[in-house]
Amino acid sequence: MDQEDSLYSYYLPTDSDLDLSFTSATTLSARSSLTLSFNDRLSTASTSHPRPHRRHDNPHWAAVDAATTLSGDGALHLRHLKLHRLVGAGNLGRVFLCRLRDYDHASFALKVVDRDSLSPKKISHIQTEAQILSSLDHPFLPTLYAHIEVSHYICLLMDFCPNGDLHALIRKQPSNRLPLHAVRFFAAEVLVALEYLHAQGIVYRDLKPENILIREDGHVMLSDFDLCFSSEISPKLESKKHNMAGSRRYACVTEFTAEPTAAFSKSCVGTPEYLAPKLVGGNGHGNGVDWWAFGVLIYELLHGTTPFKGSTKESTLRNIASTSGVKFHVAEGEPGMDDARDLVVMLLVKDPRRRLGCARGATDIKRHPFFDGIKWPLIRTYRPPEVRGLAVRWMTKSKANVAGAMSPRRQRCLWKKLRNLMRIKRSKHRLNCNSNYYSYVEYNIH
């Protein structure tokens, strides 16, 4: 977004109710105060969006299901929610921490947008966000539990991330930069999230640390989808032969890629320091703006600043549009830093036709040496890095039961089958742990 979000600590009484009126005396927009007066008889029934790949391990769905089961029409309404505090605000709306009545174990984020205070263009942005949120089903992207429209307000009930955003975490680190292993962890999860979005034909256009939230378990969640736009995708199956090191064997790998290479937009939106040269030029841009922003993100995580930042907004845009390349300021000799620099240089190529990721998306980026050793199908099971200011809370036994976790007996059986499977695979060949997530491998001996 053009305007960065701000955090507030405005608390409501613990018995506050969405059915009551309250006024927040903050000066966020043109109006000095906003009175939310929800009358449930004006509200429309909510639209819930179950996620088959997220529902089995998400205790929040149990809370939503319980509330909708007790509802007269089987839908979630604002009267079921209890506000606790205002946690953030932007140029489209405000985000509140809330919980369901009679169920305090699940916290949600409620984004409230006042249609009467927005221009038609911004209303279209929030409609785009609601539409995209309703289609997402990924561990590093938010779940939309309900979309409620009441009077002139649009309310989106989503996941709440108690660890804040990545920008705040960076500011808690020495020299405002993360250690290399933490950069690799967060960058890998953001890469997987972008891969999913691009496979759906969605160009994100707002990647920055402020929009990368950190869940309770320490993993990431992208937020703010109002600047996205959708495009057609061109799914491809490509077969390649790779020589296996130390043998005469060849691996025939069939890779699936789905990148919106035909995406095109002339809208100039985003945060200045993360804008790609095509966005600055205003001549139209495509999927490459996300991979440029991904390179800027990695640079900022490593350095604590962005690569083309100037003293003013105008000087920053001139630096981005210039022909000069990216400069680094980290001391030489830090283990793994050369690979990180090489990846950043390949992502910050100003010609999108030569930029890494623009042709085949995350498939090529995953193969870069910076991500060597990452087992992509297992990335959501990785333990988050231990860095200053990151408090990771593991799922308790009661929450695991609510989420429908497997029984100990079933877990033992699953692990036994997995060990047997890996024993068989090791006897035949050694898998490349950095191969694409969608690869199918066949081996021929020549």
VOGUTI-523920 format. One line per field, with one value per residue (C-alpha): residue number from 0; x, y, z; residue in three letters. Coordinates in Angstrom, 3 decimals, m for minus. Example, Ala and Ser with C-alpha at 12.3 -4.5 7.8 and 13.67 -1.06 7.14 Angstrom:
2
nr 0/1
X 12.300/13.670
Y m4.500/m1.060
Z 7.800/7.140
rest ala/ser
END
This chain:
446
nr 0/1/2/3/4/5/6/7/8/9/10/11/12/13/14/15/16/17/18/19/20/21/22/23/24/25/26/27/28/29/30/31/32/33/34/35/36/37/38/39/40/41/42/43/44/45/46/47/48/49/50/51/52/53/54/55/56/57/58/59/60/61/62/63/64/65/66/67/68/69/70/71/72/73/74/75/76/77/78/79/80/81/82/83/84/85/86/87/88/89/90/91/92/93/94/95/96/97/98/99/100/101/102/103/104/105/106/107/108/109/110/111/112/113/114/115/116/117/118/119/120/121/122/123/124/125/126/127/128/129/130/131/132/133/134/135/136/137/138/139/140/141/142/143/144/145/146/147/148/149/150/151/152/153/154/155/156/157/158/159/160/161/162/163/164/165/166/167/168/169/170/171/172/173/174/175/176/177/178/179/180/181/182/183/184/185/186/187/188/189/190/191/192/193/194/195/196/197/198/199/200/201/202/203/204/205/206/207/208/209/210/211/212/213/214/215/216/217/218/219/220/221/222/223/224/225/226/227/228/229/230/231/232/233/234/235/236/237/238/239/240/241/242/243/244/245/246/247/248/249/250/251/252/253/254/255/256/257/258/259/260/261/262/263/264/265/266/267/268/269/270/271/272/273/274/275/276/277/278/279/280/281/282/283/284/285/286/287/288/289/290/291/292/293/294/295/296/297/298/299/300/301/302/303/304/305/306/307/308/309/310/311/312/313/314/315/316/317/318/319/320/321/322/323/324/325/326/327/328/329/330/331/332/333/334/335/336/337/338/339/340/341/342/343/344/345/346/347/348/349/350/351/352/353/354/355/356/357/358/359/360/361/362/363/364/365/366/367/368/369/370/371/372/373/374/375/376/377/378/379/380/381/382/383/384/385/386/387/388/389/390/391/392/393/394/395/396/397/398/399/400/401/402/403/404/405/406/407/408/409/410/411/412/413/414/415/416/417/418/419/420/421/422/423/424/425/426/427/428/429/430/431/432/433/434/435/436/437/438/439/440/441/442/443/444/445
X 0.000/1.059/0.498/2.113/m0.023/0.334/m0.085/m2.271/m2.982/m6.541/m8.298/m11.990/m13.666/m13.536/m17.297/m17.483/m19.862/m20.145/m23.840/m22.908/m21.516/m18.050/m15.871/m12.137/m10.525/m7.622/m6.792/m6.206/m8.161/m9.865/m12.404/m11.058/m13.255/m15.102/m18.195/m19.002/m22.660/m23.537/m27.169/m27.465/m30.813/m29.042/m26.361/m26.329/m25.572/m21.881/m20.281/m17.847/m15.080/m13.865/m10.316/m9.774/m5.990/m6.149/m9.229/m7.742/m5.085/m6.842/m8.606/m10.298/m12.660/m13.928/m14.862/m16.546/m18.415/m19.646/m20.931/m22.654/m24.221/m25.931/m26.971/m30.560/m29.662/m26.377/m24.278/m21.865/m23.082/m21.487/m23.421/m21.259/m18.068/m16.550/m14.004/m10.933/m8.691/m7.655/m4.392/m3.826/m5.139/m4.434/m5.873/m8.685/m9.856/m9.062/m8.147/m9.432/m8.519/m11.715/m12.936/m16.109/m18.544/m18.240/m15.052/m11.952/m9.382/m9.372/m8.339/m9.298/m8.508/m11.557/m10.885/m13.596/m13.982/m16.350/m17.644/m18.901/m15.375/m13.744/m13.567/m14.970/m11.396/m10.583/m13.887/m12.865/m9.576/m11.326/m13.635/m10.593/m9.078/m12.252/m12.466/m8.840/m9.037/m12.063/m10.003/m6.820/m5.936/m2.296/m0.441/1.409/m1.636/m4.601/m7.854/m11.070/m13.512/m16.384/m17.273/m19.959/m21.597/m23.620/m25.057/m22.228/m19.431/m17.534/m16.082/m13.550/m12.812/m9.302/m6.341/m4.736/m0.926/0.229/3.921/3.390/5.110/8.567/9.370/8.930/11.033/13.891/13.922/14.527/17.712/21.291/22.058/18.455/19.382/18.579/21.169/21.597/19.813/16.757/16.773/16.798/13.882/11.614/12.565/11.815/8.338/7.560/8.771/6.382/3.496/4.293/4.544/1.020/m0.367/1.260/m0.055/m3.530/m2.760/m2.489/0.230/0.727/2.376/2.673/5.494/7.345/8.206/5.180/2.876/4.600/2.963/4.340/1.968/1.826/3.972/6.664/5.790/4.851/1.547/1.260/m1.380/m3.056/m4.258/m6.011/m3.317/m3.375/m4.564/m5.411/m4.290/m4.389/m1.737/0.062/0.609/3.498/5.041/8.701/10.914/14.654/17.482/19.941/23.186/23.546/26.896/29.316/27.382/26.201/22.593/20.308/17.259/14.377/12.504/9.087/8.404/5.096/5.186/2.288/3.448/1.296/3.779/1.038/0.025/m0.045/m1.136/m0.411/m1.433/1.368/0.794/2.966/5.615/8.264/11.323/9.890/8.709/10.222/11.680/8.694/6.339/8.355/8.383/4.602/4.752/3.083/4.315/3.667/4.580/8.204/7.372/6.884/10.279/11.941/10.264/11.395/15.004/14.520/13.026/16.015/18.361/16.503/16.487/20.262/21.128/18.343/17.729/16.568/19.085/17.923/16.781/17.433/17.049/13.626/10.915/11.918/15.594/14.598/12.582/15.480/17.844/15.482/15.073/18.820/21.079/23.373/23.307/22.779/25.510/26.225/27.467/27.891/31.454/33.168/33.694/30.395/29.482/26.733/26.674/28.061/25.102/22.686/24.273/24.189/20.476/19.720/21.667/19.743/16.402/17.238/17.929/16.179/15.170/12.321/13.071/16.378/15.207/15.257/11.728/9.962/9.872/9.422/8.568/9.654/10.865/14.138/14.511/14.230/17.203/19.511/22.380/21.094/18.226/20.331/19.281/15.662/13.177/10.361/7.493/8.359/8.938/5.868/7.250/10.551/11.286/11.371/14.732/15.487/15.921/15.478/11.858/10.249/8.161/6.985/4.101/3.610/0.150/m1.096/m2.610/m6.131/m5.815/m4.416/m7.443/m9.808/m7.941/m8.532/m4.920/m3.995/m4.013/m0.631/m1.351/m2.063/1.059/3.203/1.723/2.314/5.942/6.517/5.175/7.275/10.468/9.792/9.133/12.346/14.328/13.053/13.804/17.335/18.041/17.138/18.389/19.074/16.496/17.637/16.296/16.228/14.068/10.791/7.806/5.836/8.536/7.974/11.169/12.004/15.475/17.090/20.588/22.548
Y 0.000/3.600/4.343/2.135/0.642/1.893/m0.075/1.065/m0.111/1.121/m1.302/m1.877/m3.118/m6.897/m7.110/m5.046/m6.225/m5.626/m4.960/m1.831/1.439/2.706/5.509/5.354/8.762/8.139/10.329/7.797/9.166/12.369/11.834/12.250/9.518/6.480/5.202/1.575/0.977/m2.557/m3.556/m7.249/m6.928/m4.958/m7.556/m10.163/m13.780/m14.521/m16.651/m19.169/m20.606/m24.033/m24.978/m28.693/m28.364/m26.196/m27.396/m30.568/m28.731/m25.444/m25.112/m21.899/m23.842/m25.762/m22.446/m21.163/m24.455/m24.343/m20.785/m21.440/m24.645/m22.660/m19.916/m19.949/m19.801/m21.704/m18.611/m16.462/m12.973/m9.988/m10.714/m13.828/m11.747/m9.870/m7.112/m6.793/m4.126/m2.270/m3.738/m1.972/0.411/1.420/3.482/0.980/m0.001/m1.091/m4.443/m5.568/m8.493/m10.373/m13.693/m15.682/m15.502/m18.370/m19.503/m17.579/m20.094/m18.877/m15.333/m13.758/m10.599/m8.635/m6.196/m3.514/m1.292/1.671/1.856/5.411/6.684/5.133/6.103/3.691/2.679/1.725/m0.114/m2.198/m2.937/m4.301/m6.345/m7.789/m8.661/m10.407/m12.375/m13.495/m14.374/m16.565/m18.638/m19.155/m22.495/m22.488/m22.712/m19.413/m17.449/m16.269/m18.144/m16.207/m17.592/m15.257/m12.343/m10.221/m7.110/m5.010/m1.574/0.274/m1.850/m4.766/m7.152/m9.896/m12.455/m13.855/m15.335/m13.267/m13.277/m12.386/m12.104/m8.995/m8.470/m9.092/m5.370/m5.074/m8.206/m6.776/m3.624/m5.755/m7.295/m6.046/m3.648/m4.200/m7.340/m11.018/m13.809/m15.685/m18.866/m16.831/m14.987/m18.334/m19.612/m16.593/m16.153/m19.811/m19.591/m16.350/m17.977/m20.902/m18.498/m16.480/m19.689/m20.620/m17.178/m17.173/m20.676/m19.191/m16.380/m13.788/m11.111/m9.844/m6.406/m5.498/m7.640/m5.959/m6.885/m4.986/m7.354/m10.527/m11.447/m14.044/m16.632/m17.958/m20.944/m18.705/m19.359/m16.569/m15.393/m12.888/m10.204/m7.346/m8.482/m5.302/m4.439/m7.849/m8.449/m11.700/m13.047/m16.176/m18.787/m21.079/m24.454/m26.408/m29.842/m29.856/m32.965/m32.702/m35.169/m34.562/m36.461/m37.864/m36.961/m39.864/m42.291/m42.943/m42.581/m39.907/m38.569/m37.749/m35.042/m33.823/m30.462/m28.665/m24.879/m22.439/m18.837/m15.876/m14.856/m13.075/m10.846/m7.150/m4.012/m0.285/0.628/2.203/0.849/m0.348/0.878/3.104/1.221/m2.072/m0.861/m2.593/m0.485/m1.333/0.001/3.199/3.698/3.340/1.472/m1.645/m4.582/m8.253/m11.084/m9.942/m7.207/m9.846/m11.447/m8.021/m7.289/m10.700/m9.707/m6.379/m8.286/m10.622/m7.627/m5.810/m8.878/m9.143/m5.441/m3.737/m1.344/m1.548/m1.518/1.639/3.776/7.503/10.527/11.256/9.319/10.912/9.969/6.396/6.142/7.630/5.040/2.232/3.570/4.130/1.644/1.115/m2.264/m3.238/m2.551/m4.590/m3.431/m6.638/m7.596/m10.175/m13.717/m14.359/m18.022/m18.346/m14.635/m15.104/m17.280/m14.770/m11.935/m13.935/m14.640/m10.967/m9.904/m12.392/m11.178/m7.473/m7.609/m4.542/m6.243/m8.603/m10.858/m11.790/m11.696/m14.974/m16.315/m14.369/m17.300/m20.363/m18.799/m20.288/m23.467/m21.809/m19.807/m22.928/m24.419/m21.562/m22.603/m20.196/m22.627/m25.811/m28.323/m27.211/m30.034/m28.054/m30.513/m30.492/m26.766/m26.168/m28.639/m26.762/m25.247/m21.429/m19.760/m18.518/m14.773/m11.859/m10.821/m13.935/m15.843/m19.148/m20.872/m24.507/m26.030/m27.444/m30.879/m29.506/m27.402/m30.332/m32.423/m29.635/m29.391/m33.059/m34.187/m37.835/m40.274/m41.562/m45.003/m43.577/m41.428/m44.497/m46.349/m43.387/m43.008/m46.743/m46.557/m43.446/m45.142/m48.173/m45.941/m43.966/m47.209/m48.424/m45.121/m44.971/m48.410/m47.243/m43.713/m40.578/m37.846/m34.303/m32.517/m29.215/m30.491/m28.857/m29.701/m30.928/m33.140/m36.695/m38.674/m41.673/m43.154/m44.822/m46.317/m45.695
Z 0.000/m0.472/3.199/5.792/8.526/12.079/15.267/18.115/21.617/21.934/24.244/24.617/27.787/28.113/27.870/24.714/22.048/18.357/18.871/20.848/19.542/20.299/19.048/18.446/18.878/16.501/13.523/10.796/7.927/6.903/9.645/13.157/14.586/13.444/15.157/14.549/15.252/14.245/14.304/13.588/11.882/9.147/8.600/5.899/6.667/6.544/3.879/5.322/3.175/4.363/3.446/2.783/3.196/6.304/8.141/9.650/11.688/12.385/15.775/14.637/12.413/15.450/17.074/13.911/13.444/17.035/16.632/13.306/14.635/17.389/14.970/13.804/10.105/10.295/9.551/11.506/12.445/14.132/17.328/17.719/17.945/20.871/20.190/22.404/20.887/17.774/16.471/13.171/10.570/6.998/4.198/3.593/7.056/10.588/12.059/15.451/17.642/18.430/19.771/19.490/22.386/24.856/23.102/24.198/22.946/19.337/18.400/15.084/13.176/12.021/9.195/9.125/6.064/5.891/2.314/2.780/3.476/0.389/m3.260/m5.865/m6.759/m3.165/m2.826/m5.827/m4.036/m0.956/m3.162/m4.893/m1.527/m0.355/m3.574/m3.386/0.310/m0.385/m2.837/m0.788/0.747/1.834/5.184/4.606/3.468/5.557/5.943/5.466/8.031/7.218/4.972/6.626/5.222/7.641/6.893/5.067/6.562/5.046/7.648/6.929/9.666/9.278/11.150/13.896/14.115/17.663/16.701/14.607/11.272/9.886/9.779/13.544/14.061/11.988/14.120/17.216/15.793/16.179/13.297/12.121/10.203/10.637/10.734/7.474/8.597/9.617/6.283/4.469/6.567/6.066/2.407/1.662/3.172/1.349/m1.874/m1.429/m0.750/m3.887/m5.884/m4.819/m5.670/m9.094/m9.775/m9.198/m11.653/m8.862/m8.993/m5.422/m5.970/m2.290/m0.933/1.951/5.579/6.912/4.995/6.181/9.463/11.870/13.210/16.725/15.663/14.121/10.476/8.088/6.668/3.829/4.306/2.410/m1.000/m2.110/m4.688/m6.370/m9.881/m11.616/m14.952/m17.033/m16.357/m18.780/m17.073/m18.562/m18.200/m19.101/m19.157/m18.661/m18.151/m15.344/m14.919/m11.407/m9.896/m9.548/m11.749/m15.274/m14.290/m15.649/m13.915/m16.231/m14.359/m15.479/m13.890/m13.600/m13.748/m13.663/m13.886/m15.038/m17.730/m19.697/m16.751/m17.610/m15.764/m16.041/m12.488/m10.463/m6.962/m4.108/m1.688/m3.373/m2.109/m3.411/m6.815/m9.842/m12.689/m14.909/m12.240/m11.895/m15.668/m15.856/m19.178/m17.856/m15.818/m15.218/m12.862/m12.667/m10.159/m7.450/m8.093/m8.045/m4.704/m3.464/m4.181/m2.350/0.599/0.913/0.693/3.474/5.726/5.263/5.508/7.430/4.539/0.938/m1.949/m3.770/m0.851/m1.285/0.919/m0.589/m2.373/m5.674/m5.254/m4.419/m7.636/m9.625/m8.159/m9.143/m12.682/m13.186/m14.959/m11.961/m10.280/m6.662/m4.087/m0.966/2.425/4.410/5.313/3.106/4.291/6.111/5.441/2.844/2.056/m1.457/m2.414/m0.900/m2.864/m6.077/m5.639/m4.957/m8.060/m10.232/m8.839/m9.185/m12.909/m14.300/m17.548/m16.550/m19.519/m17.885/m14.249/m12.345/m11.861/m14.605/m17.034/m14.825/m11.493/m8.178/m9.913/m10.932/m7.716/m5.558/m7.377/m6.434/m4.089/m1.422/m0.778/m0.903/1.731/1.989/1.619/0.083/0.697/4.424/4.844/6.999/9.563/9.974/13.359/13.170/13.904/17.390/17.011/19.370/19.810/18.296/20.849/19.406/21.107/20.280/19.959/23.227/23.553/23.973/20.829/18.926/19.868/18.796/15.520/14.833/15.232/14.690/17.557/18.860/17.399/13.969/14.180/14.942/11.975/9.684/10.764/10.262/6.716/6.034/7.264/5.069/2.072/2.572/3.014/m0.357/m2.064/m0.632/m2.006/m5.528/m5.728/m3.817/m4.273/m4.934/m1.863/m3.745/m6.598/m7.469/m5.322/m8.333/m9.861/m11.053/m11.387/m13.553/m13.863/m16.849/m17.008/m20.188
rest met/asp/gln/glu/asp/ser/leu/tyr/ser/tyr/tyr/leu/pro/thr/asp/ser/asp/leu/asp/leu/ser/phe/thr/ser/ala/thr/thr/leu/ser/ala/arg/ser/ser/leu/thr/leu/ser/phe/asn/asp/arg/leu/ser/thr/ala/ser/thr/ser/his/pro/arg/pro/his/arg/arg/his/asp/asn/pro/his/trp/ala/ala/val/asp/ala/ala/thr/thr/leu/ser/gly/asp/gly/ala/leu/his/leu/arg/his/leu/lys/leu/his/arg/leu/val/gly/ala/gly/asn/leu/gly/arg/val/phe/leu/cys/arg/leu/arg/asp/tyr/asp/his/ala/ser/phe/ala/leu/lys/val/val/asp/arg/asp/ser/leu/ser/pro/lys/lys/ile/ser/his/ile/gln/thr/glu/ala/gln/ile/leu/ser/ser/leu/asp/his/pro/phe/leu/pro/thr/leu/tyr/ala/his/ile/glu/val/ser/his/tyr/ile/cys/leu/leu/met/asp/phe/cys/pro/asn/gly/asp/leu/his/ala/leu/ile/arg/lys/gln/pro/ser/asn/arg/leu/pro/leu/his/ala/val/arg/phe/phe/ala/ala/glu/val/leu/val/ala/leu/glu/tyr/leu/his/ala/gln/gly/ile/val/tyr/arg/asp/leu/lys/pro/glu/asn/ile/leu/ile/arg/glu/asp/gly/his/val/met/leu/ser/asp/phe/asp/leu/cys/phe/ser/ser/glu/ile/ser/pro/lys/leu/glu/ser/lys/lys/his/asn/met/ala/gly/ser/arg/arg/tyr/ala/cys/val/thr/glu/phe/thr/ala/glu/pro/thr/ala/ala/phe/ser/lys/ser/cys/val/gly/thr/pro/glu/tyr/leu/ala/pro/lys/leu/val/gly/gly/asn/gly/his/gly/asn/gly/val/asp/trp/trp/ala/phe/gly/val/leu/ile/tyr/glu/leu/leu/his/gly/thr/thr/pro/phe/lys/gly/ser/thr/lys/glu/ser/thr/leu/arg/asn/ile/ala/ser/thr/ser/gly/val/lys/phe/his/val/ala/glu/gly/glu/pro/gly/met/asp/asp/ala/arg/asp/leu/val/val/met/leu/leu/val/lys/asp/pro/arg/arg/arg/leu/gly/cys/ala/arg/gly/ala/thr/asp/ile/lys/arg/his/pro/phe/phe/asp/gly/ile/lys/trp/pro/leu/ile/arg/thr/tyr/arg/pro/pro/glu/val/arg/gly/leu/ala/val/arg/trp/met/thr/lys/ser/lys/ala/asn/val/ala/gly/ala/met/ser/pro/arg/arg/gln/arg/cys/leu/trp/lys/lys/leu/arg/asn/leu/met/arg/ile/lys/arg/ser/lys/his/arg/leu/asn/cys/asn/ser/asn/tyr/tyr/ser/tyr/val/glu/tyr/asn/ile/his
END
